[in-house]
Amino acid sequence: MARVERLRVYPVKGLDGVDVDAAEMLTGGTLAGDREYALFDAEGDVINGKRTERIHELSTDFDPRTGDLVVETRAGDRRQFSLPADRERVEAWFGEFFDVEATLRRDASLGFVDRREMGPSVVSTATLEAVASWFEEVTVESARRRLRTNVEIGGVPAFWEDRFVGDGAPAFEAGGVRFDGVTPCGRCVVPERDPDTGEPTPEFRERFLEKRRESLPDGVDEAAFEHLYAVTIIADVPESDRGRTIRVGDAVDVLD
């Protein structure tokens, strides 16, 4: 049976995600707690893995109940902050680490997602397993951390999510929340890197493109893909379903 297998949010954009048992759909159409905070430099550019490989030198954990953010560097420096109360301490520490003038911003109604007019990202567990199988050094958890997706669906085949984008595509529902696929998620440099070391996986993009074309499900609207260096989809949640809560274990139904 198709079900919500995992929910993962990324409290501070660019840093590690945390698994949650349930998440409310915000008024902006995203999951509560996802990219709620982000660090920006003096030019207003976000500090994330696209911007700097140094992001991989950090290991972080976050407690959504208390707002406690724990950061540990590869060198063993460990700090704990309380968000949003410790804003100035966060800005000073991360600013020194990244050698920039850092500003911490918060958006609790939408979050600092890349595609601010859209909603959560969706992938199947089987898709993560398939992508991991294409590379000797990539585990399923490594694929999960590289792709940084919100809603993971179990009990369905690999690339199940591809069917929800394009002309005439169906929607799906989980926990009374409707998800309409908007676009495949085109990928940047981040998935090519080991999430722990930052080292690039050799020929990642080339092998990914080769295997992705082989694995595209029959009947999928390929015209919906600008290119095939894409995996997972970005969905839209209608305003009528915002404020509802999605939970791990919720049944998933396709809406024709």
C-alpha positions in Angstrom: 0.0 0.0 0.0 1.3 3.5 -0.9 2.0 5.5 2.3 4.0 8.4 3.6 7.3 6.7 4.6 9.2 9.7 5.8 8.9 13.5 6.3 12.1 15.5 6.4 12.4 19.3 6.9 15.5 21.4 6.7 15.1 24.0 9.5 18.1 26.1 8.3 18.5 26.2 4.5 21.6 24.4 3.4 22.2 22.6 6.7 21.1 19.1 7.7 17.5 18.0 7.7 15.6 16.4 10.6 12.9 13.7 10.4 9.5 14.6 11.8 6.4 12.4 12.5 4.0 15.0 11.3 4.0 18.4 9.6 1.4 21.1 9.1 0.9 22.6 5.7 1.7 26.3 6.0 -0.4 29.1 4.5 2.4 29.6 2.0 2.0 25.9 0.8 5.1 24.4 2.3 5.8 22.2 5.3 6.1 23.8 8.7 9.7 24.1 9.7 11.1 23.6 6.3 13.8 26.2 5.4 12.3 28.4 8.1 15.7 30.0 8.6 18.4 31.0 6.1 21.8 32.6 6.3 22.6 35.4 3.9 25.8 37.3 3.1 26.1 41.1 2.8 25.1 41.0 -0.9 21.8 39.2 0.0 22.9 35.9 -1.4 21.9 32.7 0.5 24.7 30.7 2.1 24.2 27.0 1.1 25.8 24.1 -0.7 25.5 25.7 -4.1 27.5 28.7 -2.8 30.2 27.0 -0.8 31.6 23.5 -0.4 32.4 24.4 3.2 28.8 23.6 4.1 29.9 19.9 4.1 32.3 20.6 7.0 29.3 21.1 9.3 27.1 18.5 11.0 24.0 19.9 12.5 20.9 18.8 14.5 17.8 20.8 15.3 15.0 20.2 17.9 11.8 21.6 16.4 10.2 21.7 19.9 12.8 23.9 21.5 14.5 25.6 18.6 17.9 24.3 19.7 20.4 24.1 16.9 23.6 22.1 17.5 26.5 22.6 15.1 29.7 20.6 15.0 32.6 21.2 12.7 34.8 18.5 11.2 37.6 19.8 13.5 35.4 19.0 16.5 34.2 22.5 17.5 30.7 22.1 18.9 28.2 25.0 19.5 24.6 25.1 20.6 22.2 28.0 19.8 18.6 28.7 20.5 16.6 30.0 17.5 15.5 32.7 17.1 16.8 34.1 20.4 20.5 33.6 19.7 20.3 35.4 16.3 23.4 37.6 16.9 25.5 34.7 18.2 24.5 32.6 15.1 25.4 35.4 12.8 28.7 35.9 14.4 29.7 32.3 14.5 28.6 31.4 11.0 30.0 34.7 9.7 33.4 33.8 11.0 33.2 30.2 9.7 32.2 31.2 6.2 34.3 34.4 6.3 31.3 36.6 5.4 29.1 39.2 7.0 26.2 36.8 7.8 22.6 37.6 8.5 20.0 35.1 9.8 16.5 35.6 8.5 13.3 33.8 9.3 10.1 33.2 7.3 7.6 31.1 9.3 4.8 31.3 6.8 6.6 30.0 3.7 10.2 29.3 4.3 13.2 30.0 2.1 12.5 27.2 -0.4 14.1 27.6 -3.9 10.8 27.8 -5.7 8.8 30.0 -3.5 5.6 29.8 -5.6 5.5 26.0 -5.2 5.3 23.6 -2.3 7.0 20.4 -0.9 9.3 18.1 -2.8 8.3 14.5 -3.3 10.2 11.3 -3.9 9.6 7.5 -3.5 11.8 5.4 -1.3 12.3 3.1 -4.3 13.6 6.1 -6.3 16.3 6.7 -3.7 17.2 3.0 -3.7 17.5 3.1 -7.5 19.7 6.2 -7.6 22.0 4.7 -4.9 22.3 1.5 -6.9 23.9 3.5 -9.8 27.0 4.4 -7.8 29.2 2.0 -5.7 29.9 4.6 -3.0 26.3 5.9 -2.6 24.0 4.5 0.1 20.3 5.0 0.2 20.8 7.5 3.1 23.5 9.2 1.2 21.1 9.6 -1.8 18.4 10.9 0.6 20.8 13.5 2.0 22.0 14.5 -1.5 18.5 15.1 -2.8 17.1 16.8 0.3 13.5 15.9 -0.3 10.5 16.6 2.0 7.9 13.9 1.4 9.1 10.3 0.9 6.5 7.8 -0.4 6.8 4.0 0.3 5.0 1.1 -1.2 5.4 2.3 -4.8 7.9 1.7 -7.6 11.0 3.7 -8.5 10.2 7.0 -10.2 6.5 6.7 -9.3 6.5 10.5 -8.7 7.3 11.2 -12.4 3.7 10.4 -13.4 2.4 13.5 -11.6 4.0 16.2 -13.9 3.0 17.1 -17.4 -0.2 17.5 -19.3 -3.1 15.6 -18.0 -1.1 14.3 -15.0 -3.1 13.0 -12.0 -2.7 14.3 -8.4 -2.3 12.3 -5.2 -3.7 12.8 -1.7 -2.1 11.9 1.7 -3.7 12.6 5.0 -6.4 14.7 3.4 -3.8 16.9 1.7 -3.9 17.1 -2.1 -0.5 17.3 -4.0 -0.5 18.5 -7.6 2.8 17.9 -9.3 4.2 21.0 -10.8 7.7 20.3 -12.2 10.5 17.8 -12.0 13.3 19.0 -9.7 16.3 19.9 -11.9 19.5 19.3 -10.0 22.5 21.5 -9.1 26.1 20.6 -8.1 25.1 19.5 -4.6 23.9 15.9 -5.4 27.3 15.2 -7.0 29.1 15.6 -3.7 29.5 13.2 -0.7 27.3 14.9 2.0 29.9 14.2 4.6 33.2 15.0 2.9 32.1 17.3 0.1 34.2 15.2 -2.4 32.6 14.9 -5.8 31.5 11.4 -6.9 33.4 10.7 -10.1 31.3 11.0 -13.3 28.2 11.5 -11.3 26.3 13.6 -13.8 27.2 11.5 -16.8 26.1 8.2 -15.2 23.0 9.8 -13.7 21.9 11.0 -17.1 22.5 7.7 -18.7 20.6 5.7 -16.0 17.9 8.3 -15.7 16.9 8.0 -19.4 16.9 4.2 -19.0 14.6 4.4 -16.0 12.0 6.9 -17.2 8.7 5.1 -16.7 6.5 4.3 -19.7 3.7 6.9 -20.2 5.5 9.8 -18.4 5.3 13.1 -20.2 8.9 13.6 -21.1 8.0 17.1 -22.4 7.6 18.1 -18.8 11.3 17.6 -18.2 13.5 20.5 -19.3 16.4 18.0 -19.1 16.9 14.6 -17.4 19.4 15.8 -14.8 16.3 15.9 -12.6 14.8 13.6 -9.9 12.0 14.1 -7.4 9.2 16.5 -8.2 8.0 19.8 -6.7 4.3 19.8 -5.8 1.7 22.4 -5.1 -0.8 22.1 -2.2 -4.1 24.0 -2.9 -5.0 26.7 -0.5 -8.1 24.7 0.7 -5.7 22.1 2.1 -3.2 24.4 3.8 -3.5 24.2 7.6 -4.0 20.5 7.5 -1.4 18.1 8.8 0.3 15.2 7.0 1.7 12.3 9.0 4.1 9.4 8.6 2.0 6.4 7.8 -0.7 8.3 6.0 -2.2 6.3 3.1 -1.5 7.8 -0.3 -4.2 7.7 -3.0 -3.9 8.7 -6.6 -6.6 11.1 -7.8 -7.4 10.6 -11.5 
